């Protein structure tokens, strides 16, 4: 990563930071700036206005469940105001090219990540449309698991799936399973949803594909693909300790749900295989060709489009064969179902992506990129990584991510690029990933599950178990520092 100046020959990554720390920055005197423009705005009225705008926007984001306003709205407006203020100042100083270049660099960072996430979401939506996850839920019901087994099974699956399908998607899928299987039992649903959120965040912390923050670290080239798996055992500890305690409070009884036979749609298994191939392509682009992983992901979207074309073209022949077979068997129910079959459409899967999350991501990136360009991230870097020990700074930022989304927290650290060891970079990757589990609003997975299991999984219901989750957080840090002690002396 490079320092962003007005010289177009000096390109730089620009990222985001948390609003809570932004207000604290005003208490510190100006110091060395990690990412700044040519005009220091940290002590100006324009700078103060920008910070207030971001604080207000993020306050509305945190109140999303209360006021029923999508989180993308306030940050989109805030981004426009902040960069408008920057543009006005730089035009007044005859330096409009500098602010324009800074905006373009920040926008490029968002674009790469957005396209990467869009492809992943499209594949997940395609698998959902092909009933892959409905089949998983049906299998659980067919096996007749009791509540305790379901608690461990959904938590374990969330931990295993989130490194591949990302923590947000995994949490939503497992929540759908729990609310369907244990319908009406609010106490169990609350405990199971807490476990799912913790497990999904923990599983996402040791994979570049598990969370937006890990993806950012990987794309920045700070941690290589295989190095993320060093965090597997600390992440596992983070999941197991609270899960073990919570499982003691689950009744040993079976749910009273109705079993539903679910058949996978044509091409479901091949779409799963194509998704895995897409991930491999992205990894190879980054490790062998030293090109951005988004190239591999977009190529993978092409795989899915070609396969979607094949499914559409071969649908009439497939339906004809099935009609003949079901007619011979006299299966009128299956024949009726064939009448409702619609062709597979890749673009309808793209349209079903979580656009509110993607636009929220844009708003956060642009807001914090603008605040960083004003000079505030330099103050934060000086306050945390010069005034504090890097270990304590990273642990504290993990706790902050329980109040503020972990995306701006990780963007802040990446933009500041503090001089710390490889072990500390792994530590902030871990803490930013799992720290959000301390509160239900601390991660995208938690917020999404609160919406899906409304009335059963609540902020206060999660808060009661925060001390237990904190034990897992502390234990995972201790395990990482013990197992990977040698990496804390390695820089670069």
TAKA-V899561 format. One record per helix or strand of 2 or more residues. SS is the DSSP state (2 for helix, 1 for strand). FROM is the first residue (numbers start at 1). LEN is the number of residues. If there is no record, write none. Layout:
ss=(SS/SS)
from=(FROM/FROM)
len=(LEN/LEN)
This chain:
ss=(2/2/2/2/2/2/2/2/2/2/2/2/2/2/2/2/2/2/2/2/2/2/2/2)
from=(19/45/64/71/96/132/147/167/186/212/225/268/293/332/346/355/376/390/406/422/444/459/466/485)
len=(7/18/4/22/34/12/19/15/19/8/23/20/37/7/6/20/11/11/11/17/9/5/18/5)
